[in-house]
Amino acid sequence: MENDYVFDLLHKAVDQGHKLGADFVEARYDDLTLTTINYTNEKVRESSTKQRRGIGVMTYVKGSPGYSFTPDITSEAIQETTKRSLGIAKATEPLLTFKHIYDDRSSIKDSIVKKVKIHPKEVEFDEKLDMLKRGIANAKDQVDAQSTTGMWGELWGDKLFVNSEQSEIYWTPLLFDLRIMAVAMTETSQARGSDGVGQSQGMEYFDIEAHSPETLGTNAGKWCKEQIDAVSAPPGKHRALVGPRMAGVLAHESFGHLSETDFVITGMSPISDRVGEQLGTEHATIIDEGITKEGGFFLPYDDQGTKTGKTVLMDKGMLLGYLHDRSTANKMNTEPTGNSRAITFMFPSIPRMKNTYFKPGNISFDEAVEQVGDGLYTAGTSGGQTDLDGTFLFKCSRGYLIENGEITKPIKDAALSGQILEFIQQISGVTNEMDIFTSYFGGCGKGGQYPLPVGLGGPSLVVDEVLVGGE
């Protein structure tokens, strides 16, 4: 659909909102294409392409927000949607305890197109399926797998935004995700191995050997085979080297959510009113960023039309700030950080993360292993759970013993648990490598909105003590 036509509809929503009594209006448009391929046990189990298109309108009356949406891209539908939005804002205004008030800012006119050499939409289904087949073949070369799965997912399209300040913003979301998984059975257990990449890049990304389907498949098969004879993780408190994926999950799930200002303002977060406090060691720096050099999800603007940039949440252990939308920034007398996001046009935007990661340090991976001495290396994670008080439990999908400063035996599924504010006080070293990734098959969940594409990762962290649970 032509952008000029859509921008005209969005402006009409803003104009009508003001005529009906709104103090401020935001209108946004999503047109996203999502493709999924599931290749399990060498058969295509799913092949689907869906379009997610529509307009959402947010109106504000005396600081009270009202939101409504429509998949019907016509003037009549936009008028009705704006009326519904305003009706909600007026109805909830007497009940509201927190007023959504914005500081004035100048109009933004911007258009950002994610440039890649080979866009996923230009690559045929057969070529994507062939990538999965090549990955699976390499996995089976490594292990006698009873089950294999290859997954491909892609998301791309257009986002447009207009508001009462006459801002006009256009940008192009893009991400892909390729995963290879292998399962092997023994008489007493089941072994699993997987590897994958998720990035906001073009298909040329797979020309790099480390990212190729063959390498991902080889890793999945090799890591599956390792699990067959893996030893049980020793329970108790241990020194550990936490790999980039687990570090990213900790940065996002355990700390990032605590810094989202809807939790902070209500006092639900344990880091509320603690800016300027030394919460972690000098090795703990946590950043949330819209566009990173190291990868992750491409996010130049949030869903309130705020440019994303880089937000340093914690610098060398000191808490510097939180993740804001425009209204929480106004209330706390600071600048918005570009963290107002919605999963689709069907939802209002709320404070959410972008790409959240630990900042790299200055030691090599080998030096980090040596620094641990005796302990564990947690190289991968398969999910877990967190609470708003900062407690966490994450399963380690791939890990190893570290003995006398060397990585030795693979361990079976272990779990790291603790409290994030205690965890960051145990970080004694950070490696100089970086790995930031995003996901099509998953993402961030909050407020009934799942899965929101985010990025997470970082370097490897040397941790002096963390609680480990084994089988």
Secondary structure, DSSP 8 states (H G I E B T S, - for coil): --HHHHHHHHHHHHHHHHHTT-SEEEEEEEEEEEEEEEEETTEEEEEEEEEEEEEEEEEEETTEEEEEEES--SHHHHHHHHHHHHHHHHHHGGG-SS----------EEEE----SS-GGGS-HHHHHHHHHHHHHHHHHHS--SEEEEEEEEEEEEEEEEETT--EEEE--EEEEEEEEEEEE-SS-EEEEEEEEEES--GGGGGSGGGSHHHHHHHHHHHHHHHHT-B----EEEEEEE-HHHHHHIIIIIIIGGGBHHHHHTT-STTTT-TT-B-S-TT--EEEESS-TTBS---SB-TTS-B--EEEEEETTEE---B--HHHHHHTTS---S-EE-SSTTS--EE--SEEEE---SB-HHHHHHHH-SEEEEEEEEEEEE-TTSEEEEEEEEEEEEETTEEEEEE--EEEEEEHHHHTTSEEEEBS--EEEE-SS--EEETTEEEE--EEEE--EEEEEEEEE--
